[in-house]
Amino acid sequence: MSNLLDSVMSLAGPSRLSALASRAGLSESSASSGLKTCAGALLGALASRSGEPGLMSRIVDLASSAASQGVLGNLASIAKGESGGAAGDLTNGLLSALFGTRRSSTEAALAKVTGASSSSLSGLLALAAPMVLGFLGKKSADEGLSPLALASTLSAEWPALQRSLPGGLAAIVSAAGPRAFEAPATEQQQQGSKWTLPLGLGAILAAGILYLMTRGTGAMPEPVKPAAPVAAAPITEAPSHWVIPALGEFLKRKLPNGIELDIPQLGIENKLVQFIEDPSKPVDKITWFDFDRLLFDTGKATLQPKSQEQLDNIAAILRAFPNVHVKVGGYTDNVGDKAANMKLSQDRATNVMNELVKLGIDAARLTAEGYGDQHPVASNDTEEGRAQNRRISLRVTQK
């Protein structure tokens, strides 16, 4: 078992396990092993996504809320199911942040592995999540835990957490192995950014974050106004269809409904909010915003789990501005069959739209269209240009 999981499980105690077993309708041994599996799954999911700065900031915020609400002192009541709504909100917040649209399938996998019914599993998670957040909240209070420090701790624990989970569960609960952090490599990074990119991606721009532009994403039939050029860092040891733009330092952006996002200054989220809030910028057919942290399976329309952070952010923005309608557009380069590119770009744009619907956005506010290799924003004669043309974009159609 990992040291981190050991520490979290030490919070349970015999009396709390007994109360949990009674609540969940399980034997005490089943409750203990099930709780360990659930806590390990939550920590494993955190560790697997330790390279996502936005997620790490959200977890630190949730952990701080757990500490301020005195969750650790209330675990006995939580185990009995008598804690009220605060613990439930923390549990839902953690599960939604970690698994997003995969939450139901992940819970089903956990139920199968633990042998628990759906209601029993809910009881296990209802204690496991506050234990994890309570422990991290105490660690944050005692040590001033920053998102980067949390990421480093979780990344180091990943191998042990993998070993602690029953066969196959690590792959189910995680998006991928953790993206390791390395020390700042440039003066600009040291001064301006608290995040670095994963090891193995070579040269890193200040506060750069992985921008995944895979083959085939569509273009739009209306005239396209390209965004201001963004210099890209040279790429080594990375697939040729990845581009690393300078997205700027991460900042806190508070939305009208009180939700606060941790987003890069030059990312799509900040640009979109600025456009929506600026009354001098009317809706038109030429202003598009490129997604900068989406990843698809190569040659397919399947979104990879690492895309979840940006999808969650866009959904949060749309929830904060309920009158806003948007269109998702797909673009490709000109390599390959035109008809296949057109279909792939449409499928990818549609999948992005569908993910937003799953995150609670009314489908009536969304449209999606793919356009193959039409309307390139760069030359298709170079790999760099083709990479810029492979993209998913978003246009506001109503404020």
JOPE-V663543 format. One record per helix or strand of 2 or more residues. SS is the DSSP state (h for helix, s for strand). FROM is the first residue (numbers start at 1). TO is the last residue. If there is no record, write none. Layout:
ss->SS from->FROM to->TO
ss->SS from->FROM to->TO
This chain:
ss->h from->3 to->9
ss->h from->13 to->24
ss->h from->28 to->48
ss->h from->53 to->68
ss->h from->71 to->80
ss->h from->85 to->114
ss->h from->118 to->143
ss->h from->147 to->164
ss->h from->169 to->173
ss->h from->187 to->192
ss->s from->211 to->212
ss->s from->242 to->243
ss->s from->250 to->254
ss->s from->260 to->264
ss->h from->268 to->277
ss->s from->289 to->290
ss->h from->305 to->320
ss->s from->325 to->331
ss->h from->338 to->358
ss->h from->363 to->365
ss->s from->366 to->370
ss->h from->383 to->389
ss->s from->391 to->398
